[in-house]
Amino acid sequence: MIRQTLLFVMILLSGSTFAQNRDKSVYVELMGPSDMLGVSYDARIKPDSKLGYRVGVAYASPYLLNIDDAQRFISVPLGLNYLAGKGKHRLEVGAGASPGIYHHSVNYKSKNDFGCIAFGTVGYRYTASNGIQIRCGVSPYVTFGNKYADKKVRPLYPYLSIGYAF
């Protein structure tokens, strides 16, 4: 019984490890649509499709960078993306929105606001045969609804992510 269970698990793992089409991934992202730090799930709309989507959660706070600032927020990056090319090396182009709750401390008063970031992505996506995935590029964005945002428009905001494709 133990041998059969181990054999079954090995078959499942080998199928996912050596699969040609890794159409789902989970990654940690720095900057870009996550603004500071986020975790996202990315998948193709259907197998072998170049069109996909992302759903994530992101957190930004100057305290992470040891900056004495009064704003932090949590957001949900949602987007569509298109992958051009074949194999390990892809061009990624996408767009989306990241709605969230902003917490401000201004003049010793705390306030929570709803805000949204509209973003685009243009970048490079590398997916190794072992599933390791690296993404990097630029993500222009515009902030709506947050009157305390330090920058309302970032034309070339970089991003970098590392994750696992399966």
LUMGUVEX-256582 format. One record per residue: residue number from 1; x, y, z of N, C-alpha, C, CB in turn. Coordinates in Angstrom, 1 decimal. Glycine has a CB too. Layout:
N
> NUM | X | Y | Z | X | Y | Z | X | Y | Z | X | Y | Z
...
! end
This chain:
166
> 1 | 0.8 | -1.2 | 0.0 | 0.0 | 0.0 | 0.0 | 0.9 | 1.3 | 0.0 | -0.9 | 0.0 | 1.2
> 2 | 1.9 | 1.3 | 0.8 | 2.8 | 2.4 | 0.9 | 3.5 | 2.6 | -0.5 | 3.8 | 2.3 | 2.0
> 3 | 4.0 | 1.5 | -1.1 | 4.7 | 1.6 | -2.4 | 3.8 | 2.2 | -3.4 | 5.2 | 0.2 | -2.8
> 4 | 2.5 | 1.7 | -3.5 | 1.6 | 2.2 | -4.5 | 1.3 | 3.7 | -4.3 | 0.2 | 1.4 | -4.4
> 5 | 1.2 | 4.1 | -3.0 | 0.9 | 5.5 | -2.7 | 2.1 | 6.4 | -3.2 | 0.6 | 5.7 | -1.2
> 6 | 3.3 | 5.9 | -2.8 | 4.5 | 6.6 | -3.2 | 4.7 | 6.7 | -4.8 | 5.8 | 5.9 | -2.6
> 7 | 4.4 | 5.6 | -5.4 | 4.4 | 5.5 | -6.9 | 3.4 | 6.5 | -7.5 | 4.1 | 4.1 | -7.4
> 8 | 2.2 | 6.6 | -6.9 | 1.2 | 7.5 | -7.4 | 1.6 | 8.9 | -7.2 | -0.1 | 7.3 | -6.6
> 9 | 2.2 | 9.3 | -6.0 | 2.7 | 10.6 | -5.8 | 3.8 | 11.0 | -6.7 | 3.1 | 10.8 | -4.3
> 10 | 4.7 | 10.0 | -7.0 | 5.8 | 10.3 | -7.9 | 5.4 | 10.5 | -9.3 | 6.8 | 9.1 | -7.9
> 11 | 4.4 | 9.8 | -9.7 | 3.8 | 10.0 | -11.1 | 3.2 | 11.4 | -11.2 | 2.8 | 8.9 | -11.4
> 12 | 2.4 | 11.8 | -10.2 | 1.8 | 13.1 | -10.2 | 2.9 | 14.2 | -10.2 | 0.9 | 13.3 | -8.9
> 13 | 3.9 | 14.1 | -9.4 | 4.9 | 15.1 | -9.3 | 5.8 | 15.1 | -10.6 | 5.9 | 14.8 | -8.1
> 14 | 6.0 | 14.0 | -11.2 | 6.8 | 14.0 | -12.4 | 6.0 | 14.6 | -13.5 | 7.3 | 12.6 | -12.8
> 15 | 4.7 | 14.4 | -13.6 | 3.9 | 15.0 | -14.6 | 3.9 | 16.5 | -14.5 | 2.5 | 14.4 | -14.5
> 16 | 3.8 | 17.0 | -13.3 | 3.8 | 18.4 | -13.1 | 5.2 | 19.0 | -13.3 | 3.2 | 18.8 | -11.7
> 17 | 6.2 | 18.3 | -13.0 | 7.6 | 18.8 | -13.1 | 8.0 | 18.9 | -14.5 | 8.5 | 17.9 | -12.3
> 18 | 7.7 | 17.9 | -15.3 | 8.1 | 17.9 | -16.7 | 7.1 | 18.3 | -17.7 | 8.6 | 16.5 | -17.0
> 19 | 6.0 | 18.8 | -17.3 | 5.0 | 19.3 | -18.2 | 5.5 | 20.4 | -19.0 | 3.7 | 19.7 | -17.4
> 20 | 5.1 | 20.4 | -20.3 | 5.5 | 21.5 | -21.2 | 4.7 | 22.7 | -21.0 | 5.3 | 21.0 | -22.7
> 21 | 3.5 | 22.6 | -20.7 | 2.6 | 23.8 | -20.5 | 2.4 | 24.1 | -19.0 | 1.2 | 23.6 | -21.2
> 22 | 3.2 | 25.0 | -18.6 | 3.0 | 25.5 | -17.2 | 2.2 | 26.8 | -17.3 | 4.4 | 25.8 | -16.5
> 23 | 0.8 | 26.6 | -17.2 | -0.1 | 27.7 | -17.4 | -0.6 | 28.4 | -16.2 | -1.3 | 27.1 | -18.2
> 24 | 0.0 | 28.0 | -15.0 | -0.4 | 28.7 | -13.7 | 1.0 | 29.0 | -13.0 | -1.3 | 27.8 | -12.8
> 25 | 0.9 | 30.1 | -12.2 | 2.1 | 30.4 | -11.4 | 1.7 | 31.2 | -10.2 | 3.1 | 31.2 | -12.3
> 26 | 2.6 | 31.1 | -9.2 | 2.4 | 31.9 | -8.0 | 3.8 | 32.6 | -7.8 | 2.1 | 31.0 | -6.7
> 27 | 3.7 | 33.9 | -7.5 | 5.0 | 34.7 | -7.4 | 4.9 | 35.8 | -6.4 | 5.4 | 35.2 | -8.8
> 28 | 6.1 | 36.2 | -5.9 | 6.2 | 37.3 | -5.0 | 6.8 | 38.4 | -5.9 | 7.3 | 37.0 | -3.8
> 29 | 6.1 | 39.6 | -5.8 | 6.4 | 40.7 | -6.7 | 6.9 | 41.9 | -5.9 | 5.2 | 41.1 | -7.6
> 30 | 8.0 | 42.5 | -6.3 | 8.5 | 43.8 | -5.7 | 8.1 | 44.9 | -6.7 | 10.0 | 43.7 | -5.4
> 31 | 7.5 | 46.0 | -6.1 | 7.1 | 47.2 | -6.9 | 6.1 | 46.9 | -8.0 | 8.4 | 47.8 | -7.4
> 32 | 6.1 | 47.7 | -9.0 | 5.1 | 47.5 | -10.1 | 3.7 | 47.5 | -9.6 | 5.4 | 46.2 | -10.8
> 33 | 2.8 | 46.7 | -10.2 | 1.4 | 46.6 | -9.8 | 1.2 | 46.4 | -8.3 | 0.7 | 45.6 | -10.5
> 34 | 2.2 | 45.8 | -7.6 | 2.1 | 45.6 | -6.1 | 2.5 | 46.8 | -5.4 | 2.9 | 44.4 | -5.7
> 35 | 3.0 | 47.8 | -6.0 | 3.5 | 49.0 | -5.5 | 4.7 | 48.8 | -4.6 | 2.5 | 49.8 | -4.7
> 36 | 4.7 | 47.9 | -3.7 | 5.9 | 47.7 | -2.9 | 6.1 | 46.2 | -2.8 | 5.7 | 48.3 | -1.4
> 37 | 5.2 | 45.4 | -2.2 | 5.4 | 44.0 | -2.0 | 4.1 | 43.3 | -2.2 | 6.0 | 43.7 | -0.7
> 38 | 4.0 | 42.2 | -3.0 | 2.8 | 41.5 | -3.2 | 3.0 | 40.0 | -3.5 | 2.0 | 42.1 | -4.2
> 39 | 1.9 | 39.3 | -3.5 | 1.9 | 37.9 | -3.9 | 0.7 | 37.7 | -4.8 | 1.8 | 36.9 | -2.6
> 40 | 1.0 | 37.1 | -6.0 | -0.1 | 36.9 | -7.0 | -0.1 | 35.5 | -7.5 | 0.2 | 37.9 | -8.1
> 41 | -1.3 | 35.2 | -8.0 | -1.6 | 33.9 | -8.7 | -1.9 | 34.3 | -10.1 | -2.8 | 33.1 | -8.1
> 42 | -1.2 | 33.7 | -11.1 | -1.4 | 34.0 | -12.5 | -1.7 | 32.7 | -13.3 | -0.1 | 34.6 | -13.1
> 43 | -2.7 | 32.8 | -14.2 | -3.1 | 31.6 | -14.9 | -3.5 | 32.0 | -16.3 | -4.2 | 30.9 | -14.2
> 44 | -3.5 | 31.1 | -17.3 | -4.0 | 31.3 | -18.6 | -5.5 | 31.1 | -18.6 | -3.3 | 30.3 | -19.6
> 45 | -6.2 | 31.8 | -19.4 | -7.7 | 31.7 | -19.5 | -8.1 | 30.3 | -19.8 | -8.2 | 32.7 | -20.6
> 46 | -7.4 | 29.6 | -20.7 | -7.6 | 28.2 | -20.9 | -6.2 | 27.6 | -21.3 | -8.7 | 27.9 | -22.0
> 47 | -6.0 | 26.3 | -21.2 | -4.7 | 25.7 | -21.5 | -4.3 | 26.1 | -22.9 | -4.8 | 24.2 | -21.4
> 48 | -3.0 | 26.4 | -23.1 | -2.4 | 26.8 | -24.3 | -2.8 | 28.2 | -24.8 | -2.7 | 25.8 | -25.4
> 49 | -3.5 | 28.9 | -24.0 | -3.9 | 30.3 | -24.4 | -2.8 | 31.3 | -24.0 | -5.2 | 30.7 | -23.6
> 50 | -2.6 | 32.3 | -24.9 | -1.7 | 33.4 | -24.6 | -2.3 | 34.4 | -23.7 | -1.1 | 34.0 | -25.9
> 51 | -3.6 | 34.4 | -23.5 | -4.3 | 35.4 | -22.7 | -4.4 | 34.8 | -21.3 | -5.6 | 35.8 | -23.3
> 52 | -4.1 | 35.6 | -20.3 | -4.2 | 35.2 | -18.9 | -4.7 | 36.3 | -18.0 | -2.9 | 34.6 | -18.4
> 53 | -4.7 | 35.9 | -16.7 | -5.1 | 36.9 | -15.7 | -4.3 | 36.7 | -14.4 | -6.6 | 36.7 | -15.3
> 54 | -4.3 | 37.8 | -13.6 | -3.6 | 37.7 | -12.3 | -4.5 | 38.2 | -11.2 | -2.3 | 38.6 | -12.3
> 55 | -4.4 | 37.6 | -10.0 | -5.1 | 38.0 | -8.8 | -4.1 | 38.0 | -7.7 | -6.4 | 37.1 | -8.5
> 56 | -4.1 | 39.0 | -6.9 | -3.1 | 39.0 | -5.8 | -3.5 | 39.9 | -4.6 | -1.8 | 39.5 | -6.3
> 57 | -2.6 | 40.0 | -3.7 | -2.7 | 40.8 | -2.5 | -1.4 | 41.5 | -2.4 | -3.2 | 40.0 | -1.2
> 58 | -1.4 | 42.8 | -2.1 | -0.2 | 43.6 | -2.0 | -0.3 | 44.5 | -0.7 | 0.0 | 44.5 | -3.2
> 59 | 0.9 | 44.8 | -0.2 | 1.0 | 45.7 | 0.9 | 2.1 | 46.7 | 0.7 | 1.2 | 44.9 | 2.2
> 60 | 1.9 | 47.9 | 1.0 | 2.9 | 49.0 | 0.9 | 2.9 | 49.8 | 2.2 | 2.6 | 49.9 | -0.3
> 61 | 4.1 | 50.0 | 2.7 | 4.3 | 50.8 | 3.9 | 5.7 | 51.3 | 3.9 | 4.0 | 50.0 | 5.2
> 62 | 5.8 | 52.6 | 4.2 | 7.2 | 53.2 | 4.3 | 8.0 | 52.5 | 5.4 | 7.1 | 54.7 | 4.4
> 63 | 7.3 | 51.9 | 6.4 | 7.9 | 51.3 | 7.5 | 8.8 | 50.1 | 7.0 | 6.9 | 50.9 | 8.6
> 64 | 8.3 | 49.5 | 5.9 | 9.1 | 48.4 | 5.4 | 10.5 | 48.8 | 4.9 | 8.4 | 47.7 | 4.2
> 65 | 10.6 | 50.1 | 4.5 | 11.8 | 50.7 | 4.1 | 12.5 | 51.6 | 5.1 | 11.6 | 51.5 | 2.8
> 66 | 11.9 | 51.5 | 6.3 | 12.4 | 52.3 | 7.4 | 12.4 | 53.8 | 7.1 | 13.8 | 51.9 | 7.8
> 67 | 11.3 | 54.3 | 6.5 | 11.0 | 55.7 | 6.2 | 9.9 | 56.2 | 7.1 | 10.7 | 55.9 | 4.7
> 68 | 10.1 | 57.3 | 7.7 | 9.1 | 57.8 | 8.6 | 8.0 | 58.6 | 7.8 | 9.8 | 58.8 | 9.7
> 69 | 7.1 | 57.8 | 7.3 | 6.0 | 58.4 | 6.5 | 4.7 | 57.9 | 7.1 | 6.1 | 58.0 | 5.0
> 70 | 3.6 | 58.6 | 6.8 | 2.3 | 58.3 | 7.5 | 1.3 | 57.6 | 6.7 | 1.7 | 59.6 | 7.9
> 71 | 1.7 | 56.9 | 5.5 | 0.7 | 56.3 | 4.7 | 1.1 | 54.8 | 4.5 | 0.6 | 57.0 | 3.4
> 72 | 0.1 | 53.9 | 4.5 | 0.3 | 52.5 | 4.2 | -1.0 | 52.0 | 3.6 | 0.7 | 51.7 | 5.4
> 73 | -0.9 | 51.0 | 2.8 | -2.2 | 50.4 | 2.2 | -2.0 | 49.0 | 1.9 | -2.6 | 51.2 | 1.0
> 74 | -3.2 | 48.3 | 1.8 | -3.3 | 47.0 | 1.3 | -4.2 | 47.0 | 0.1 | -3.9 | 46.0 | 2.4
> 75 | -3.8 | 46.3 | -1.0 | -4.6 | 46.3 | -2.2 | -4.7 | 44.9 | -2.8 | -4.0 | 47.3 | -3.2
> 76 | -5.5 | 44.9 | -3.9 | -5.8 | 43.6 | -4.6 | -5.5 | 43.8 | -6.1 | -7.2 | 43.1 | -4.4
> 77 | -4.2 | 43.5 | -6.5 | -3.9 | 43.7 | -8.0 | -4.7 | 42.7 | -8.8 | -2.4 | 43.5 | -8.2
> 78 | -5.5 | 43.2 | -9.8 | -6.3 | 42.3 | -10.7 | -5.9 | 42.8 | -12.1 | -7.8 | 42.5 | -10.4
> 79 | -5.6 | 41.8 | -13.0 | -5.2 | 42.2 | -14.3 | -5.3 | 41.1 | -15.3 | -3.8 | 42.7 | -14.3
> 80 | -5.3 | 41.6 | -16.6 | -5.2 | 40.7 | -17.7 | -3.8 | 40.8 | -18.3 | -6.3 | 41.0 | -18.8
> 81 | -3.3 | 39.7 | -18.9 | -2.0 | 39.8 | -19.6 | -2.0 | 38.9 | -20.8 | -0.9 | 39.4 | -18.6
> 82 | -1.1 | 39.2 | -21.7 | -0.9 | 38.5 | -22.9 | 0.6 | 38.1 | -23.0 | -1.3 | 39.3 | -24.1
> 83 | 0.9 | 36.9 | -23.3 | 2.3 | 36.4 | -23.5 | 2.6 | 36.2 | -24.9 | 2.5 | 35.1 | -22.6
> 84 | 3.6 | 36.9 | -25.4 | 4.0 | 36.7 | -26.8 | 5.3 | 35.8 | -26.8 | 4.3 | 38.0 | -27.5
> 85 | 5.4 | 35.0 | -27.8 | 6.6 | 34.1 | -27.9 | 6.2 | 32.7 | -27.4 | 7.7 | 34.7 | -27.0
> 86 | 7.2 | 31.8 | -27.5 | 7.1 | 30.4 | -27.1 | 8.2 | 30.0 | -26.3 | 6.9 | 29.5 | -28.4
> 87 | 8.0 | 28.9 | -25.5 | 9.1 | 28.4 | -24.7 | 9.3 | 29.1 | -23.4 | 10.3 | 28.4 | -25.5
> 88 | 10.6 | 29.1 | -23.0 | 10.9 | 29.7 | -21.7 | 10.9 | 31.2 | -21.7 | 12.3 | 29.2 | -21.3
> 89 | 11.1 | 31.9 | -22.8 | 11.3 | 33.3 | -22.9 | 10.0 | 33.9 | -23.5 | 12.5 | 33.7 | -23.7
> 90 | 9.4 | 34.8 | -22.8 | 8.2 | 35.4 | -23.2 | 8.2 | 36.9 | -23.0 | 6.9 | 34.8 | -22.5
> 91 | 7.5 | 37.7 | -23.9 | 7.2 | 39.1 | -23.7 | 5.8 | 39.1 | -23.0 | 7.2 | 39.9 | -25.0
> 92 | 5.7 | 39.8 | -21.9 | 4.4 | 40.0 | -21.2 | 3.9 | 41.4 | -21.3 | 4.6 | 39.6 | -19.7
> 93 | 2.7 | 41.5 | -21.7 | 2.0 | 42.8 | -21.9 | 0.7 | 42.7 | -21.1 | 1.8 | 43.3 | -23.4
> 94 | 0.4 | 43.7 | -20.3 | -0.9 | 43.5 | -19.5 | -1.4 | 44.9 | -19.0 | -0.7 | 42.6 | -18.4
> 95 | -2.6 | 44.8 | -18.4 | -3.2 | 46.0 | -17.8 | -4.1 | 45.5 | -16.7 | -4.0 | 46.8 | -18.9
> 96 | -4.4 | 46.4 | -15.8 | -5.3 | 46.1 | -14.7 | -5.5 | 47.2 | -13.7 | -4.8 | 44.8 | -14.0
> 97 | -6.1 | 46.8 | -12.6 | -6.4 | 47.8 | -11.5 | -6.0 | 47.1 | -10.2 | -7.8 | 48.3 | -11.6
> 98 | -5.7 | 47.9 | -9.3 | -5.4 | 47.5 | -7.9 | -6.1 | 48.3 | -6.9 | -3.8 | 47.5 | -7.7
> 99 | -7.4 | 47.9 | -6.6 | -8.1 | 48.7 | -5.6 | -7.6 | 48.3 | -4.2 | -9.6 | 48.4 | -5.7
> 100 | -7.7 | 49.3 | -3.3 | -7.3 | 49.0 | -2.0 | -7.7 | 50.1 | -0.9 | -5.8 | 49.0 | -2.0
> 101 | -7.3 | 49.8 | 0.3 | -7.6 | 50.7 | 1.4 | -6.3 | 51.4 | 1.8 | -8.3 | 49.9 | 2.6
> 102 | -6.3 | 52.7 | 1.9 | -5.2 | 53.5 | 2.3 | -5.4 | 54.0 | 3.7 | -5.0 | 54.7 | 1.3
> 103 | -4.4 | 53.9 | 4.5 | -4.5 | 54.4 | 5.9 | -3.5 | 55.6 | 5.9 | -4.1 | 53.3 | 6.9
> 104 | -4.0 | 56.7 | 6.4 | -3.2 | 58.0 | 6.4 | -3.2 | 58.4 | 7.9 | -3.8 | 59.0 | 5.5
> 105 | -2.1 | 59.0 | 8.3 | -2.0 | 59.7 | 9.6 | -1.5 | 61.1 | 9.2 | -1.0 | 59.0 | 10.6
> 106 | -2.4 | 62.1 | 9.3 | -2.1 | 63.4 | 8.9 | -2.5 | 64.3 | 10.1 | -2.9 | 63.9 | 7.6
> 107 | -1.6 | 65.1 | 10.6 | -1.8 | 66.0 | 11.7 | -2.3 | 65.3 | 12.9 | -2.7 | 67.2 | 11.3
> 108 | -1.8 | 64.2 | 13.2 | -2.1 | 63.3 | 14.4 | -3.6 | 62.8 | 14.3 | -2.0 | 64.1 | 15.6
> 109 | -4.1 | 62.8 | 13.1 | -5.5 | 62.2 | 12.9 | -5.3 | 61.0 | 11.9 | -6.5 | 63.2 | 12.4
> 110 | -6.0 | 59.9 | 12.1 | -5.9 | 58.8 | 11.2 | -7.2 | 58.7 | 10.4 | -5.8 | 57.4 | 12.0
> 111 | -7.0 | 58.3 | 9.2 | -8.1 | 58.2 | 8.2 | -7.9 | 57.1 | 7.3 | -8.3 | 59.6 | 7.5
> 112 | -9.0 | 56.4 | 6.9 | -8.9 | 55.3 | 5.9 | -9.7 | 55.8 | 4.7 | -9.5 | 54.0 | 6.5
> 113 | -9.1 | 55.6 | 3.5 | -9.7 | 56.0 | 2.2 | -9.6 | 54.8 | 1.3 | -9.0 | 57.2 | 1.6
> 114 | -10.5 | 54.7 | 0.4 | -10.5 | 53.8 | -0.7 | -9.7 | 54.4 | -1.9 | -11.9 | 53.3 | -1.2
> 115 | -8.9 | 53.7 | -2.5 | -8.1 | 54.2 | -3.7 | -7.9 | 53.1 | -4.7 | -6.8 | 54.8 | -3.3
> 116 | -7.4 | 53.5 | -5.8 | -7.2 | 52.5 | -6.9 | -6.0 | 52.9 | -7.7 | -8.5 | 52.3 | -7.8
> 117 | -5.3 | 51.9 | -8.2 | -4.2 | 52.1 | -9.1 | -4.5 | 51.5 | -10.4 | -2.8 | 51.6 | -8.5
> 118 | -4.5 | 52.2 | -11.5 | -4.7 | 51.6 | -12.8 | -3.3 | 51.4 | -13.3 | -5.5 | 52.5 | -13.8
> 119 | -2.9 | 50.2 | -13.8 | -1.6 | 49.9 | -14.2 | -1.5 | 49.2 | -15.5 | -0.9 | 49.0 | -13.1
> 120 | -0.3 | 49.3 | -16.1 | 0.0 | 48.5 | -17.3 | 1.3 | 47.7 | -17.0 | 0.2 | 49.4 | -18.6
> 121 | 1.6 | 46.7 | -17.8 | 2.9 | 46.0 | -17.6 | 3.4 | 45.7 | -19.0 | 2.6 | 44.7 | -16.8
> 122 | 4.7 | 45.9 | -19.1 | 5.5 | 45.5 | -20.3 | 6.8 | 44.9 | -19.7 | 5.8 | 46.7 | -21.3
> 123 | 7.0 | 43.6 | -20.0 | 8.2 | 43.0 | -19.4 | 8.5 | 41.7 | -20.0 | 7.9 | 42.8 | -17.9
> 124 | 9.5 | 41.1 | -19.4 | 10.1 | 39.8 | -19.8 | 9.7 | 38.7 | -18.7 | 11.6 | 39.9 | -19.9
> 125 | 9.3 | 37.6 | -19.2 | 8.9 | 36.5 | -18.3 | 9.8 | 35.2 | -18.7 | 7.4 | 36.1 | -18.4
> 126 | 10.5 | 34.7 | -17.8 | 11.3 | 33.5 | -18.0 | 10.8 | 32.4 | -17.1 | 12.9 | 33.8 | -17.7
> 127 | 10.5 | 31.3 | -17.7 | 10.0 | 30.1 | -16.9 | 11.0 | 29.0 | -17.2 | 8.5 | 29.8 | -17.3
> 128 | 11.7 | 28.6 | -16.2 | 12.7 | 27.4 | -16.4 | 11.9 | 26.1 | -16.5 | 13.7 | 27.4 | -15.2
> 129 | 12.6 | 25.1 | -17.0 | 12.0 | 23.8 | -17.1 | 11.7 | 23.2 | -15.7 | 12.9 | 22.8 | -17.8
> 130 | 12.3 | 23.6 | -14.6 | 12.0 | 23.1 | -13.3 | 10.9 | 23.9 | -12.6 | 13.3 | 23.2 | -12.4
> 131 | 10.3 | 24.9 | -13.3 | 9.2 | 25.7 | -12.8 | 9.5 | 27.0 | -12.2 | 8.5 | 24.9 | -11.8
> 132 | 10.8 | 27.3 | -12.0 | 11.2 | 28.6 | -11.4 | 10.8 | 29.7 | -12.5 | 12.7 | 28.7 | -11.1
> 133 | 10.2 | 30.7 | -12.0 | 9.7 | 31.8 | -12.9 | 10.3 | 33.1 | -12.4 | 8.2 | 31.8 | -13.1
> 134 | 10.8 | 33.9 | -13.4 | 11.3 | 35.3 | -13.1 | 10.6 | 36.2 | -14.0 | 12.9 | 35.3 | -13.2
> 135 | 10.1 | 37.3 | -13.5 | 9.5 | 38.4 | -14.3 | 10.2 | 39.7 | -14.0 | 8.0 | 38.4 | -14.1
> 136 | 10.4 | 40.5 | -15.0 | 10.9 | 41.9 | -14.7 | 10.4 | 42.8 | -15.9 | 12.4 | 41.9 | -14.6
> 137 | 10.2 | 44.0 | -15.6 | 9.8 | 45.0 | -16.6 | 9.4 | 46.3 | -16.0 | 8.6 | 44.4 | -17.3
> 138 | 8.6 | 47.1 | -16.7 | 8.1 | 48.3 | -16.2 | 6.6 | 48.3 | -16.1 | 8.6 | 49.5 | -17.1
> 139 | 6.1 | 49.1 | -15.2 | 4.6 | 49.1 | -15.0 | 4.2 | 50.5 | -14.8 | 4.3 | 48.2 | -13.8
> 140 | 3.8 | 51.2 | -15.8 | 3.3 | 52.6 | -15.6 | 2.0 | 52.5 | -14.9 | 3.1 | 53.3 | -17.0
> 141 | 1.7 | 53.5 | -14.0 | 0.5 | 53.5 | -13.3 | 0.0 | 54.9 | -12.9 | 0.5 | 52.7 | -12.1
> 142 | -1.3 | 55.0 | -12.7 | -2.0 | 56.2 | -12.3 | -2.8 | 55.9 | -11.0 | -2.9 | 56.8 | -13.4
> 143 | -2.7 | 56.7 | -10.0 | -3.5 | 56.6 | -8.8 | -4.7 | 57.4 | -8.8 | -2.6 | 56.9 | -7.6
> 144 | -5.9 | 56.8 | -8.4 | -7.2 | 57.4 | -8.3 | -7.7 | 57.3 | -6.9 | -8.2 | 56.8 | -9.3
> 145 | -8.3 | 58.4 | -6.4 | -9.0 | 58.3 | -5.1 | -8.2 | 58.5 | -3.9 | -9.7 | 57.0 | -5.0
> 146 | -6.9 | 58.6 | -4.0 | -6.0 | 58.7 | -2.8 | -5.4 | 60.1 | -2.9 | -4.9 | 57.6 | -2.8
> 147 | -6.0 | 61.1 | -2.2 | -5.5 | 62.4 | -2.3 | -4.1 | 62.6 | -1.6 | -6.5 | 63.4 | -1.7
> 148 | -3.7 | 61.6 | -0.8 | -2.4 | 61.8 | -0.1 | -1.3 | 61.0 | -0.9 | -2.5 | 61.2 | 1.3
> 149 | -1.5 | 60.5 | -2.0 | -0.5 | 59.7 | -2.7 | 0.7 | 60.6 | -3.1 | -1.1 | 59.1 | -4.0
> 150 | 1.9 | 60.1 | -2.8 | 3.1 | 60.9 | -3.1 | 3.2 | 61.2 | -4.6 | 4.3 | 60.2 | -2.6
> 151 | 2.9 | 60.2 | -5.4 | 3.0 | 60.4 | -6.9 | 1.7 | 59.8 | -7.5 | 4.2 | 59.7 | -7.5
> 152 | 1.0 | 60.7 | -8.2 | -0.3 | 60.2 | -8.9 | 0.0 | 59.4 | -10.1 | -1.2 | 61.4 | -9.2
> 153 | 1.1 | 59.7 | -10.8 | 1.5 | 59.0 | -12.1 | 2.9 | 58.6 | -12.0 | 1.3 | 60.0 | -13.3
> 154 | 3.2 | 57.3 | -12.3 | 4.5 | 56.8 | -12.4 | 4.6 | 56.2 | -13.8 | 4.8 | 55.7 | -11.3
> 155 | 5.3 | 56.9 | -14.7 | 5.3 | 56.5 | -16.1 | 6.1 | 55.2 | -16.3 | 5.9 | 57.6 | -16.9
> 156 | 7.2 | 55.0 | -15.6 | 8.1 | 53.8 | -15.8 | 8.4 | 53.2 | -14.4 | 9.3 | 54.1 | -16.6
> 157 | 7.5 | 52.6 | -13.8 | 7.7 | 52.1 | -12.4 | 8.2 | 50.6 | -12.6 | 6.5 | 52.2 | -11.5
> 158 | 9.4 | 50.2 | -12.2 | 9.9 | 48.9 | -12.5 | 9.3 | 47.9 | -11.5 | 11.4 | 48.9 | -12.3
> 159 | 9.3 | 46.6 | -12.0 | 8.9 | 45.5 | -11.1 | 9.8 | 44.3 | -11.3 | 7.4 | 45.1 | -11.4
> 160 | 9.9 | 43.4 | -10.3 | 10.6 | 42.2 | -10.4 | 9.9 | 41.2 | -9.5 | 12.1 | 42.4 | -9.8
> 161 | 9.8 | 40.0 | -10.1 | 9.1 | 38.9 | -9.3 | 9.9 | 37.6 | -9.5 | 7.6 | 38.8 | -9.8
> 162 | 9.7 | 36.8 | -8.5 | 10.2 | 35.4 | -8.6 | 9.1 | 34.5 | -8.0 | 11.5 | 35.2 | -7.8
> 163 | 8.9 | 33.4 | -8.7 | 7.9 | 32.5 | -8.3 | 8.1 | 31.1 | -8.9 | 6.5 | 33.0 | -8.7
> 164 | 7.0 | 30.3 | -8.9 | 7.0 | 29.0 | -9.4 | 5.8 | 28.7 | -10.3 | 6.9 | 28.0 | -8.2
> 165 | 6.1 | 28.2 | -11.5 | 5.0 | 27.9 | -12.5 | 4.7 | 26.4 | -12.4 | 5.5 | 28.3 | -13.9
> 166 | 3.5 | 26.1 | -12.5 | 3.1 | 24.7 | -12.5 | 2.0 | 24.4 | -13.5 | 2.6 | 24.2 | -11.1
! end
